[in-house]
Amino acid sequence: MYVFIINPISGNGKGELVWKRVEKILIDKQTNYKAYYTKDKEHVTEIVKTLDPEIVTACVVIGGDGTVHDVVNGLQSVKIPLGIIPAGTGNDYARSMKIPKGYQLALERILSGEKKKIDILHVGERVCMTVIGIGFDGKVAQLANESKSKKILNGLRLGKFTYLLIVLQLLFKYKPTQVRLELDDVTYEFENVWLIAVANLPYYGGGMYICPQAVSDDGAFDVCIVHHTSKMKLMQVFPKVFRGKHINHSSVTVLKGKTIKVISDIPVVIHGDGEIIGETPVEVTVKKDVLDII
C-alpha cells in the first residue's frame, strides 16, 4: 500500500489539484493507497509515525519542501521509503534529485519501486533534507514564511520571486556577524559573516545553487560561507548564486565536513529546508545512508 501525504495549500492550491489527478491514475491502475490531508506541521509528523512498515510500500508527499521536511522527521521513527511528487513553491529537494516536475512522470518513478539510500542532516532532534541556512538566509526564510506577498505571488505563479524580493529588502538592514566554526577537527574564524549554508543537496531558496558540489550520498556536507564583503559587492555576487558561480568570489569560502559547530557573536536565525529551527549556537552532523527514497 502507498500512503500519500497531501498538503492541499502547497503552491497556493497546487497540492490539491495535483492530488486529484494522481488519485485518478491510482484508481485506473487499481493501486492500493491511502491518503491523508495535512492540517499542520505536528499533524504531518504524527501521521507518519503511526504508519506500519510491514504494510506501507512508500510514503509519498504531494507538496513542497516544508511538507517533505515534516514527513522526513516522522520517518526517523518508522523506516519507510519516501517518494515525492513536487507541488510546492520552491521544490528544491525535487530539483536537486532531478525528480520530474510533471506529476505523471513523478508518480511513474515512484510506482517503479527503485530505491536509493541518502544522507540526512541532524540538528539536535530535527533532521533536514536539503540545506541548513544560518544568518542572512535564515532571516530571509523567516520573513518569507511570514510574508503576505508569498501567497499573492504564488497565485500569480511567481512564488520563486518571494525570496528575491525579501533578499533585496533585508540586504540594507541586516548586520553581518563574527563567527567561529568548528568543522570536524579544525577551527575557523570569520568576520563580517553574512550567511553560512550547510548543504546536503545543492539547491535551496527556490533555485539558488548554493553548494554546486553537494551530493546526498557521500557521507559529508558542503559548507558555503559568505563573509567580509560590502553590501554593494554582495549585490553583485548574489545573481551568480543561481548558476553556482558565486563560489569563485574571494568573499565566498566553501568547505566540506561531517560535523560543524557554529558560534556567532550575537544569535542569528537558523532554518532547515526553509523551516525555522532556532538560533545559533548550533551543531550540525550528517548521518550516512539513513533514508530510503523511491
KOLTORVEX-373541 format. One record per atom (N, C-alpha, C): residue number from 1; residue in one letter; x, y, z. Coordinates in steps of 0.02 Angstrom, whole numbers, plus 50000, padded with zeros to 5 digits. Example, Ala and Ser with C-alpha at 12.3 -4.5 7.8 and 13.67 -1.06 7.14 Angstrom:
<robas>
   i aa    xx    yy    zz
   1  A 50660 49716 50390
   1  A 50615 49775 50390
   1  A 50660 49835 50390
   2  S 50642 49888 50354
   2  S 50684 49947 50357
   2  S 50645 50002 50394
</robas>
This chain:
<robas>
   i aa    xx    yy    zz
   1  M 50042 49940 50000
   1  M 50000 50000 50000
   1  M 50044 50062 50000
   2  Y 50024 50111 49960
   2  Y 50058 50176 49959
   2  Y 50017 50225 50001
   3  V 50053 50262 50044
   3  V 50020 50315 50084
   3  V 50039 50382 50054
   4  F 49989 50423 50040
   4  F 50001 50490 50012
   4  F 49986 50542 50066
   5  I 50034 50587 50076
   5  I 50026 50644 50122
   5  I 50018 50706 50078
   6  I 49958 50735 50079
   6  I 49943 50790 50034
   6  I 49937 50856 50072
   7  N 49976 50905 50052
   7  N 49967 50973 50077
   7  N 49925 51010 50025
   8  P 49860 51018 50037
   8  P 49816 51046 49985
   8  P 49830 51119 49969
   9  I 49864 51155 50015
   9  I 49876 51226 50002
   9  I 49946 51240 49975
  10  S 49987 51187 49967
  10  S 50053 51197 49938
  10  S 50047 51229 49869
  11  G 50092 51275 49854
  11  G 50091 51308 49788
  11  G 50026 51343 49776
  12  N 49995 51371 49831
  12  N 49932 51407 49825
  12  N 49876 51364 49795
  13  G 49871 51303 49820
  13  G 49818 51258 49797
  13  G 49840 51205 49747
  14  K 49903 51207 49727
  14  K 49927 51159 49678
  14  K 49927 51088 49706
  15  G 49939 51083 49772
  15  G 49940 51017 49803
  15  G 49874 50980 49795
  16  E 49819 51015 49805
  16  E 49753 50985 49797
  16  E 49740 50965 49725
  17  L 49758 51009 49678
  17  L 49747 50995 49607
  17  L 49787 50934 49584
  18  V 49851 50931 49603
  18  V 49893 50875 49584
  18  V 49867 50810 49613
  19  W 49845 50812 49676
  19  W 49820 50750 49707
  19  W 49759 50723 49670
  20  K 49713 50765 49651
  20  K 49653 50742 49615
  20  K 49672 50705 49551
  21  R 49723 50730 49517
  21  R 49745 50698 49455
  21  R 49783 50634 49469
  22  V 49824 50634 49522
  22  V 49860 50574 49541
  22  V 49811 50520 49563
  23  E 49761 50539 49602
  23  E 49713 50490 49627
  23  E 49677 50455 49569
  24  K 49662 50491 49517
  24  K 49629 50461 49460
  24  K 49673 50407 49428
  25  I 49738 50421 49423
  25  I 49784 50372 49395
  25  I 49788 50310 49440
  26  L 49791 50321 49505
  26  L 49794 50265 49552
  26  L 49733 50220 49547
  27  I 49675 50251 49539
  27  I 49613 50213 49532
  27  I 49613 50173 49467
  28  D 49635 50206 49413
  28  D 49639 50173 49348
  28  D 49687 50113 49350
  29  K 49741 50120 49387
  29  K 49791 50067 49391
  29  K 49774 50016 49445
  30  Q 49718 50028 49482
  30  Q 49697 49985 49537
  30  Q 49753 49977 49588
  31  T 49784 50033 49604
  31  T 49838 50035 49653
  31  T 49809 50043 49723
  32  N 49834 50003 49770
  32  N 49812 50007 49839
  32  N 49844 50068 49872
  33  Y 49803 50114 49898
  33  Y 49830 50175 49927
  33  Y 49786 50201 49983
  34  K 49815 50245 50023
  34  K 49778 50281 50074
  34  K 49803 50353 50074
  35  A 49758 50401 50083
  35  A 49776 50472 50078
  35  A 49761 50508 50143
  36  Y 49807 50554 50161
  36  Y 49797 50597 50219
  36  Y 49809 50670 50198
  37  Y 49764 50714 50219
  37  Y 49775 50785 50209
  37  Y 49808 50815 50270
  38  T 49855 50860 50259
  38  T 49891 50890 50316
  38  T 49848 50945 50347
  39  K 49857 50953 50413
  39  K 49825 51007 50449
  39  K 49876 51058 50474
  40  D 49930 51032 50503
  40  D 49986 51074 50525
  40  D 50048 51031 50528
  41  K 50105 51062 50546
  41  K 50169 51027 50545
  41  K 50170 50967 50593
  42  E 50145 50977 50654
  42  E 50146 50923 50702
  42  E 50100 50866 50679
  43  H 50045 50883 50648
  43  H 49998 50834 50623
  43  H 50031 50789 50571
  44  V 50070 50819 50525
  44  V 50104 50781 50472
  44  V 50151 50730 50503
  45  T 50194 50752 50548
  45  T 50244 50708 50578
  45  T 50211 50652 50617
  46  E 50158 50667 50653
  46  E 50124 50616 50693
  46  E 50090 50564 50649
  47  I 50061 50584 50593
  47  I 50032 50536 50545
  47  I 50084 50486 50524
  48  V 50142 50511 50504
  48  V 50195 50468 50478
  48  V 50218 50419 50531
  49  K 50222 50441 50594
  49  K 50246 50397 50648
  49  K 50199 50338 50660
  50  T 50136 50344 50639
  50  T 50088 50289 50650
  50  T 50088 50237 50595
  51  L 50125 50249 50540
  51  L 50124 50203 50483
  51  L 50161 50138 50499
  52  D 50138 50084 50470
  52  D 50166 50017 50482
  52  D 50213 49998 50424
  53  P 50277 49991 50437
  53  P 50325 49973 50384
  53  P 50311 49906 50352
  54  E 50274 49863 50387
  54  E 50258 49797 50359
  54  E 50203 49802 50306
  55  I 50166 49857 50307
  55  I 50109 49865 50261
  55  I 50123 49917 50207
  56  V 50157 49971 50227
  56  V 50166 50029 50182
  56  V 50228 50021 50138
  57  T 50218 50023 50073
  57  T 50273 50018 50025
  57  T 50313 50082 50022
  58  A 50279 50138 50024
  58  A 50312 50204 50021
  58  A 50265 50257 50048
  59  C 50295 50309 50078
  59  C 50258 50368 50100
  59  C 50272 50423 50049
  60  V 50220 50445 50014
  60  V 50229 50491 49958
  60  V 50202 50560 49976
  61  V 50244 50610 49969
  61  V 50225 50680 49983
  61  V 50201 50714 49920
  62  I 50143 50745 49923
  62  I 50121 50791 49871
  62  I 50118 50860 49904
  63  G 50171 50899 49892
  63  G 50178 50963 49924
  63  G 50246 50992 49909
  64  G 50267 51038 49953
  64  G 50331 51072 49943
  64  G 50383 51048 49993
  65  D 50438 51086 49996
  65  D 50495 51067 50039
  65  D 50476 51066 50113
  66  G 50431 51111 50133
  66  G 50411 51112 50204
  66  G 50375 51048 50224
  67  T 50331 51024 50180
  67  T 50295 50961 50194
  67  T 50342 50902 50193
  68  V 50390 50902 50146
  68  V 50441 50850 50144
  68  V 50480 50849 50210
  69  H 50498 50908 50234
  69  H 50535 50914 50297
  69  H 50497 50881 50354
  70  D 50433 50896 50360
  70  D 50392 50868 50414
  70  D 50385 50792 50408
  71  V 50376 50768 50347
  71  V 50369 50696 50337
  71  V 50434 50660 50354
  72  V 50490 50687 50332
  72  V 50555 50655 50345
  72  V 50569 50652 50420
  73  N 50547 50702 50457
  73  N 50556 50700 50530
  73  N 50515 50644 50561
  74  G 50458 50627 50531
  74  G 50419 50570 50554
  74  G 50450 50504 50534
  75  L 50482 50502 50476
  75  L 50511 50441 50450
  75  L 50574 50419 50489
  76  Q 50597 50461 50536
  76  Q 50652 50440 50578
  76  Q 50630 50386 50628
  77  S 50564 50383 50640
  77  S 50537 50334 50687
  77  S 50515 50270 50652
  78  V 50495 50276 50588
  78  V 50472 50217 50551
  78  V 50512 50214 50485
  79  K 50542 50158 50472
  79  K 50585 50152 50413
  79  K 50544 50133 50352
  80  I 50518 50186 50319
  80  I 50478 50177 50259
  80  I 50508 50221 50204
  81  P 50514 50197 50143
  81  P 50541 50239 50089
  81  P 50499 50300 50076
  82  L 50532 50354 50055
  82  L 50500 50417 50040
  82  L 50494 50428 49965
  83  G 50435 50449 49943
  83  G 50426 50470 49874
  83  G 50399 50541 49873
  84  I 50414 50578 49819
  84  I 50392 50648 49815
  84  I 50364 50664 49746
  85  I 50305 50695 49747
  85  I 50276 50725 49687
  85  I 50273 50800 49700
  86  P 50319 50839 49670
  86  P 50325 50909 49687
  86  P 50263 50951 49673
  87  A 50242 50990 49723
  87  A 50184 51033 49714
  87  A 50189 51096 49756
  88  G 50251 51116 49771
  88  G 50262 51175 49813
  88  G 50285 51235 49774
  89  T 50314 51283 49810
  89  T 50339 51344 49779
  89  T 50411 51336 49756
  90  G 50454 51314 49803
  90  G 50525 51308 49787
  90  G 50543 51241 49755
  91  N 50519 51187 49785
  91  N 50533 51118 49761
  91  N 50608 51106 49753
  92  D 50648 51129 49801
  92  D 50720 51122 49794
  92  D 50744 51050 49802
  93  Y 50710 51012 49845
  93  Y 50729 50941 49850
  93  Y 50718 50906 49784
  94  A 50660 50916 49754
  94  A 50644 50884 49690
  94  A 50693 50906 49636
  95  R 50711 50970 49636
  95  R 50759 50996 49587
  95  R 50827 50963 49596
  96  S 50849 50958 49658
  96  S 50915 50928 49672
  96  S 50918 50855 49652
  97  M 50863 50819 49662
  97  M 50862 50747 49650
  97  M 50836 50730 49580
  98  K 50827 50784 49539
  98  K 50804 50775 49470
  98  K 50738 50737 49465
  99  I 50693 50751 49511
  99  I 50626 50723 49509
  99  I 50586 50762 49456
 100  P 50550 50728 49412
 100  P 50512 50763 49360
 100  P 50462 50812 49389
 101  K 50454 50869 49356
 101  K 50404 50918 49378
 101  K 50333 50893 49366
 102  G 50324 50856 49312
 102  G 50258 50831 49296
 102  G 50236 50774 49342
 103  Y 50175 50777 49366
 103  Y 50152 50728 49415
 103  Y 50149 50657 49386
 104  Q 50134 50651 49321
 104  Q 50130 50583 49292
 104  Q 50198 50548 49294
 105  L 50251 50583 49273
 105  L 50317 50554 49273
 105  L 50343 50541 49343
 106  A 50328 50588 49388
 106  A 50350 50580 49458
 106  A 50316 50518 49489
 107  L 50252 50510 49476
 107  L 50216 50452 49502
 107  L 50241 50387 49471
 108  E 50255 50390 49407
 108  E 50281 50331 49372
 108  E 50347 50307 49403
 109  R 50390 50354 49420
 109  R 50453 50336 49453
 109  R 50441 50303 49521
 110  I 50394 50329 49557
 110  I 50379 50302 49624
 110  I 50352 50231 49618
 111  L 50305 50221 49572
 111  L 50274 50155 49566
 111  L 50322 50103 49536
 112  S 50377 50126 49505
 112  S 50426 50079 49478
 112  S 50464 50043 49533
 113  G 50468 50075 49592
 113  G 50494 50041 49651
 113  G 50569 50042 49660
 114  E 50607 50079 49619
 114  E 50679 50082 49627
 114  E 50698 50124 49688
 115  K 50741 50096 49732
 115  K 50759 50130 49794
 115  K 50831 50154 49793
 116  K 50843 50206 49833
 116  K 50911 50231 49843
 116  K 50917 50257 49914
 117  K 50975 50247 49946
 117  K 50986 50274 50013
 117  K 51020 50341 50008
 118  I 50999 50388 50051
 118  I 51031 50454 50053
 118  I 51047 50474 50124
 119  D 51091 50524 50130
 119  D 51111 50551 50195
 119  D 51060 50602 50219
 120  I 51063 50616 50284
 120  I 51019 50665 50315
 120  I 51059 50708 50363
 121  L 51042 50773 50365
 121  L 51073 50820 50413
 121  L 51034 50819 50478
 122  H 51071 50818 50534
 122  H 51040 50817 50600
 122  H 51058 50880 50639
 123  V 51007 50911 50668
 123  V 51016 50968 50713
 123  V 50977 50951 50776
 124  G 51011 50925 50827
 124  G 50976 50902 50886
 124  G 50929 50845 50867
 125  E 50865 50853 50883
 125  E 50815 50802 50867
 125  E 50785 50811 50798
 126  R 50800 50868 50766
 126  R 50773 50882 50700
 126  R 50818 50855 50645
 127  V 50788 50837 50589
 127  V 50827 50816 50531
 127  V 50807 50858 50471
 128  C 50853 50866 50424
 128  C 50841 50907 50365
 128  C 50866 50871 50303
 129  M 50832 50883 50247
 129  M 50848 50850 50184
 129  M 50896 50890 50141
 130  T 50887 50955 50138
 130  T 50922 50995 50088
 130  T 50978 51038 50117
 131  V 50960 51095 50145
 131  V 51010 51143 50169
 131  V 50989 51172 50236
 132  I 51038 51180 50281
 132  I 51028 51218 50342
 132  I 51061 51286 50332
 133  G 51021 51339 50335
 133  G 51045 51407 50323
 133  G 51051 51445 50388
 134  I 51107 51478 50398
 134  I 51121 51514 50460
 134  I 51138 51586 50445
 135  G 51103 51632 50478
 135  G 51118 51703 50468
 135  G 51070 51737 50422
 136  F 51096 51770 50371
 136  F 51055 51810 50325
 136  F 51000 51768 50293
 137  D 51017 51709 50268
 137  D 50965 51669 50234
 137  D 50916 51638 50284
 138  G 50938 51629 50347
 138  G 50890 51608 50398
 138  G 50837 51661 50409
 139  K 50860 51723 50410
 139  K 50813 51779 50419
 139  K 50768 51786 50358
 140  V 50796 51774 50298
 140  V 50756 51776 50236
 140  V 50701 51723 50240
 141  A 50718 51663 50261
 141  A 50669 51609 50266
 141  A 50615 51627 50317
 142  Q 50635 51657 50372
 142  Q 50587 51677 50424
 142  Q 50538 51728 50396
 143  L 50563 51778 50361
 143  L 50520 51830 50333
 143  L 50476 51802 50277
 144  A 50504 51755 50238
 144  A 50465 51725 50184
 144  A 50405 51686 50211
 145  N 50417 51650 50266
 145  N 50363 51611 50296
 145  N 50308 51656 50325
 146  E 50327 51717 50343
 146  E 50278 51764 50372
 146  E 50249 51811 50319
 147  S 50275 51807 50258
 147  S 50259 51856 50206
 147  S 50188 51848 50178
 148  K 50152 51903 50174
 148  K 50086 51903 50141
 148  K 50094 51903 50065
 149  S 50150 51931 50041
 149  S 50161 51934 49969
 149  S 50174 51865 49940
 150  K 50198 51817 49982
 150  K 50212 51750 49957
 150  K 50149 51718 49927
 151  K 50093 51725 49963
 151  K 50030 51696 49939
 151  K 50008 51730 49874
 152  I 50017 51796 49871
 152  I 49997 51833 49811
 152  I 50038 51811 49751
 153  L 50105 51807 49762
 153  L 50149 51787 49708
 153  L 50138 51714 49687
 154  N 50122 51671 49736
 154  N 50105 51602 49720
 154  N 50044 51599 49673
 155  G 49995 51642 49689
 155  G 49935 51643 49648
 155  G 49948 51666 49577
 156  L 50001 51706 49568
 156  L 50020 51729 49502
 156  L 50074 51684 49471
 157  R 50087 51627 49505
 157  R 50140 51580 49484
 157  R 50208 51614 49481
 158  L 50218 51659 49528
 158  L 50282 51694 49534
 158  L 50312 51684 49603
 159  G 50293 51630 49636
 159  G 50314 51617 49704
 159  G 50389 51618 49715
 160  K 50427 51597 49665
 160  K 50500 51594 49673
 160  K 50531 51663 49683
 161  F 50493 51716 49664
 161  F 50519 51784 49672
 161  F 50510 51810 49743
 162  T 50473 51773 49786
 162  T 50464 51794 49855
 162  T 50531 51803 49889
 163  Y 50575 51752 49882
 163  Y 50640 51755 49914
 163  Y 50682 51812 49886
 164  L 50678 51822 49821
 164  L 50718 51875 49790
 164  L 50697 51943 49817
 165  L 50633 51956 49823
 165  L 50608 52020 49848
 165  L 50630 52030 49921
 166  I 50626 51978 49961
 166  I 50645 51983 50032
 166  I 50720 51994 50039
 167  V 50759 51960 49997
 167  V 50832 51969 49998
 167  V 50849 52042 49986
 168  L 50818 52072 49936
 168  L 50833 52142 49919
 168  L 50811 52190 49975
 169  Q 50755 52174 50008
 169  Q 50731 52216 50063
 169  Q 50776 52210 50124
 170  L 50797 52149 50139
 170  L 50835 52136 50200
 170  L 50908 52157 50194
 171  L 50932 52159 50134
 171  L 51003 52172 50121
 171  L 51028 52235 50155
 172  F 50986 52286 50157
 172  F 51007 52351 50183
 172  F 50995 52357 50259
 173  K 50965 52307 50289
 173  K 50951 52308 50361
 173  K 50995 52260 50400
 174  Y 51015 52206 50367
 174  Y 51050 52152 50402
 174  Y 51121 52171 50421
 175  K 51142 52153 50481
 175  K 51210 52166 50504
 175  K 51249 52100 50509
 176  P 51303 52093 50471
 176  P 51343 52032 50473
 176  P 51375 52022 50542
 177  T 51394 51960 50556
 177  T 51419 51942 50623
 177  T 51488 51911 50620
 178  Q 51518 51905 50679
 178  Q 51581 51870 50685
 178  Q 51566 51798 50705
 179  V 51599 51750 50672
 179  V 51580 51680 50681
 179  V 51642 51636 50691
 180  R 51634 51588 50735
 180  R 51684 51535 50742
 180  R 51654 51469 50720
 181  L 51688 51435 50674
 181  L 51665 51370 50650
 181  L 51712 51316 50677
 182  E 51684 51264 50705
 182  E 51723 51206 50724
 182  E 51701 51149 50677
 183  L 51740 51139 50625
 183  L 51724 51091 50572
 183  L 51768 51029 50580
 184  D 51737 50973 50599
 184  D 51774 50913 50615
 184  D 51828 50931 50666
 185  D 51892 50927 50649
 185  D 51945 50941 50698
 185  D 51980 51008 50686
 186  V 51950 51051 50645
 186  V 51981 51115 50628
 186  V 51936 51173 50648
 187  T 51966 51227 50676
 187  T 51928 51286 50695
 187  T 51944 51343 50647
 188  Y 51891 51378 50625
 188  Y 51897 51434 50579
 188  Y 51865 51496 50611
 189  E 51896 51553 50600
 189  E 51868 51617 50623
 189  E 51851 51660 50561
 190  F 51789 51684 50558
 190  F 51769 51727 50502
 190  F 51738 51791 50530
 191  E 51755 51847 50500
 191  E 51724 51911 50520
 191  E 51676 51934 50465
 192  N 51628 51975 50486
 192  N 51578 52003 50439
 192  N 51545 51947 50399
 193  V 51518 51898 50434
 193  V 51486 51841 50401
 193  V 51413 51857 50386
 194  W 51395 51850 50324
 194  W 51325 51861 50303
 194  W 51285 51797 50311
 195  L 51312 51742 50286
 195  L 51274 51680 50291
 195  L 51320 51620 50290
 196  I 51295 51566 50318
 196  I 51327 51501 50316
 196  I 51274 51451 50294
 197  A 51288 51415 50240
 197  A 51241 51364 50216
 197  A 51275 51296 50223
 198  V 51244 51251 50261
 198  V 51268 51183 50269
 198  V 51224 51139 50225
 199  A 51253 51112 50172
 199  A 51212 51083 50118
 199  A 51222 51008 50109
 200  N 51167 50972 50112
 200  N 51165 50901 50093
 200  N 51149 50894 50019
 201  L 51117 50945 49991
 201  L 51099 50948 49920
 201  L 51115 51018 49894
 202  P 51122 51027 49830
 202  P 51147 51091 49804
 202  P 51099 51150 49805
 203  Y 51034 51138 49802
 203  Y 50986 51193 49794
 203  Y 50948 51210 49858
 204  Y 50931 51274 49864
 204  Y 50883 51297 49914
 204  Y 50856 51365 49894
 205  G 50807 51390 49933
 205  G 50781 51457 49920
 205  G 50748 51466 49853
 206  G 50719 51413 49824
 206  G 50685 51419 49761
 206  G 50730 51421 49700
 207  G 50785 51382 49703
 207  G 50828 51376 49644
 207  G 50897 51406 49651
 208  M 50916 51427 49712
 208  M 50984 51452 49722
 208  M 51032 51393 49726
 209  Y 51082 51395 49684
 209  Y 51131 51339 49676
 209  Y 51188 51351 49725
 210  I 51172 51347 49789
 210  I 51216 51371 49842
 210  I 51280 51330 49849
 211  C 51275 51264 49844
 211  C 51334 51220 49850
 211  C 51333 51171 49792
 212  P 51360 51191 49735
 212  P 51355 51150 49674
 212  P 51383 51080 49680
 213  Q 51431 51069 49725
 213  Q 51463 51004 49731
 213  Q 51429 50958 49782
 214  A 51378 50983 49816
 214  A 51346 50943 49869
 214  A 51306 50886 49838
 215  V 51314 50826 49867
 215  V 51276 50767 49846
 215  V 51249 50733 49908
 216  S 51196 50695 49899
 216  S 51159 50669 49957
 216  S 51184 50601 49983
 217  D 51234 50572 49952
 217  D 51253 50504 49972
 217  D 51329 50495 49981
 218  D 51365 50550 49998
 218  D 51437 50545 50006
 218  D 51459 50544 50079
 219  G 51411 50547 50126
 219  G 51428 50545 50196
 219  G 51458 50610 50223
 220  A 51450 50664 50186
 220  A 51477 50729 50207
 220  A 51430 50784 50182
 221  F 51438 50844 50212
 221  F 51402 50903 50187
 221  F 51451 50954 50161
 222  D 51426 50999 50119
 222  D 51466 51056 50096
 222  D 51445 51117 50136
 223  V 51492 51162 50148
 223  V 51478 51223 50185
 223  V 51498 51283 50143
 224  C 51451 51329 50134
 224  C 51465 51392 50097
 224  C 51461 51450 50146
 225  I 51516 51487 50154
 225  I 51519 51544 50198
 225  I 51528 51607 50157
 226  V 51483 51655 50164
 226  V 51489 51719 50130
 226  V 51509 51770 50183
 227  H 51567 51801 50174
 227  H 51596 51842 50227
 227  H 51638 51899 50199
 228  H 51651 51948 50243
 228  H 51698 52002 50230
 228  H 51686 52035 50162
 229  T 51625 52058 50153
 229  T 51609 52093 50091
 229  T 51558 52149 50105
 230  S 51558 52199 50064
 230  S 51511 52255 50072
 230  S 51443 52236 50043
 231  K 51393 52276 50059
 231  K 51326 52264 50032
 231  K 51325 52272 49956
 232  M 51363 52320 49932
 232  M 51364 52331 49859
 232  M 51395 52272 49823
 233  K 51450 52246 49850
 233  K 51482 52188 49819
 233  K 51439 52126 49825
 234  L 51403 52121 49882
 234  L 51358 52064 49891
 234  L 51303 52065 49839
 235  M 51278 52124 49823
 235  M 51227 52130 49771
 235  M 51253 52108 49703
 236  Q 51318 52119 49692
 236  Q 51348 52098 49629
 236  Q 51357 52023 49626
 237  V 51373 51994 49684
 237  V 51385 51922 49687
 237  V 51320 51882 49686
 238  F 51268 51910 49717
 238  F 51206 51873 49727
 238  F 51176 51841 49664
 239  P 51171 51875 49608
 239  P 51141 51844 49549
 239  P 51179 51781 49526
 240  K 51243 51777 49543
 240  K 51283 51720 49522
 240  K 51264 51655 49557
 241  V 51228 51661 49613
 241  V 51210 51601 49652
 241  V 51162 51555 49614
 242  F 51125 51583 49566
 242  F 51078 51542 49528
 242  F 51113 51499 49476
 243  R 51177 51514 49464
 243  R 51217 51472 49418
 243  R 51275 51438 49454
 244  G 51279 51449 49520
 244  G 51333 51418 49558
 244  G 51401 51451 49548
 245  K 51402 51510 49516
 245  K 51465 51544 49501
 245  K 51490 51587 49559
 246  H 51449 51595 49611
 246  H 51469 51636 49669
 246  H 51528 51606 49706
 247  I 51538 51540 49701
 247  I 51590 51507 49740
 247  I 51660 51527 49718
 248  N 51666 51560 49661
 248  N 51732 51583 49637
 248  N 51751 51652 49664
 249  H 51705 51683 49700
 249  H 51718 51750 49726
 249  H 51762 51747 49788
 250  S 51803 51798 49798
 250  S 51850 51799 49855
 250  S 51816 51802 49923
 251  S 51753 51824 49924
 251  S 51717 51829 49987
 251  S 51676 51766 50003
 252  V 51684 51715 49963
 252  V 51648 51652 49974
 252  V 51699 51597 49988
 253  T 51689 51562 50043
 253  T 51731 51505 50061
 253  T 51688 51442 50062
 254  V 51711 51390 50030
 254  V 51675 51326 50028
 254  V 51717 51273 50062
 255  L 51687 51238 50110
 255  L 51720 51186 50148
 255  L 51679 51122 50145
 256  K 51706 51068 50172
 256  K 51670 51004 50173
 256  K 51684 50970 50239
 257  G 51634 50935 50266
 257  G 51644 50901 50330
 257  G 51587 50857 50349
 258  K 51591 50831 50411
 258  K 51539 50785 50437
 258  K 51506 50812 50500
 259  T 51541 50856 50536
 259  T 51513 50887 50596
 259  T 51535 50959 50598
 260  I 51488 51004 50612
 260  I 51506 51075 50616
 260  I 51469 51107 50674
 261  K 51506 51149 50711
 261  K 51476 51189 50763
 261  K 51485 51262 50745
 262  V 51431 51300 50747
 262  V 51433 51371 50727
 262  V 51416 51414 50788
 263  I 51463 51458 50805
 263  I 51454 51503 50862
 263  I 51463 51575 50835
 264  S 51412 51617 50845
 264  S 51415 51686 50822
 264  S 51415 51734 50881
 265  D 51442 51795 50870
 265  D 51447 51843 50925
 265  D 51378 51866 50949
 266  I 51328 51864 50905
 266  I 51259 51875 50926
 266  I 51217 51820 50895
 267  P 51162 51799 50927
 267  P 51121 51745 50899
 267  P 51092 51764 50831
 268  V 51095 51718 50783
 268  V 51064 51729 50718
 268  V 51017 51670 50702
 269  V 50969 51683 50658
 269  V 50916 51635 50643
 269  V 50942 51577 50601
 270  I 50915 51517 50614
 270  I 50933 51457 50576
 270  I 50870 51428 50545
 271  H 50875 51408 50481
 271  H 50820 51371 50450
 271  H 50847 51304 50424
 272  G 50803 51256 50420
 272  G 50819 51191 50390
 272  G 50764 51175 50340
 273  D 50782 51166 50277
 273  D 50733 51154 50224
 273  D 50682 51210 50220
 274  G 50702 51270 50239
 274  G 50657 51328 50237
 274  G 50614 51337 50299
 275  E 50620 51290 50347
 275  E 50581 51294 50409
 275  E 50625 51319 50466
 276  I 50601 51368 50504
 276  I 50641 51397 50558
 276  I 50650 51346 50614
 277  I 50713 51335 50634
 277  I 50727 51284 50685
 277  I 50766 51311 50745
 278  G 50779 51376 50748
 278  G 50812 51404 50807
 278  G 50862 51458 50791
 279  E 50909 51467 50837
 279  E 50962 51517 50831
 279  E 51029 51487 50850
 280  T 51082 51521 50830
 280  T 51149 51500 50850
 280  T 51159 51511 50925
 281  P 51203 51471 50957
 281  P 51249 51421 50929
 281  P 51211 51358 50907
 282  V 51242 51322 50859
 282  V 51209 51262 50833
 282  V 51263 51212 50812
 283  E 51245 51148 50817
 283  E 51289 51095 50793
 283  E 51250 51053 50742
 284  V 51282 51040 50685
 284  V 51251 51002 50631
 284  V 51296 50942 50616
 285  T 51265 50884 50610
 285  T 51301 50824 50590
 285  T 51265 50792 50531
 286  V 51303 50752 50493
 286  V 51273 50715 50438
 286  V 51276 50640 50455
 287  K 51222 50605 50441
 287  K 51220 50532 50451
 287  K 51209 50500 50383
 288  K 51251 50452 50367
 288  K 51253 50423 50300
 288  K 51202 50367 50292
 289  D 51169 50367 50234
 289  D 51126 50312 50212
 289  D 51071 50296 50264
 290  V 51037 50347 50289
 290  V 50986 50335 50340
 290  V 50914 50340 50315
 291  L 50905 50361 50251
 291  L 50838 50368 50224
 291  L 50834 50335 50156
 292  D 50783 50293 50147
 292  D 50770 50264 50081
 292  D 50724 50311 50042
 293  I 50742 50327 49981
 293  I 50697 50364 49937
 293  I 50678 50318 49878
 294  I 50620 50331 49850
 294  I 50595 50287 49798
 294  I 50571 50328 49739
</robas>
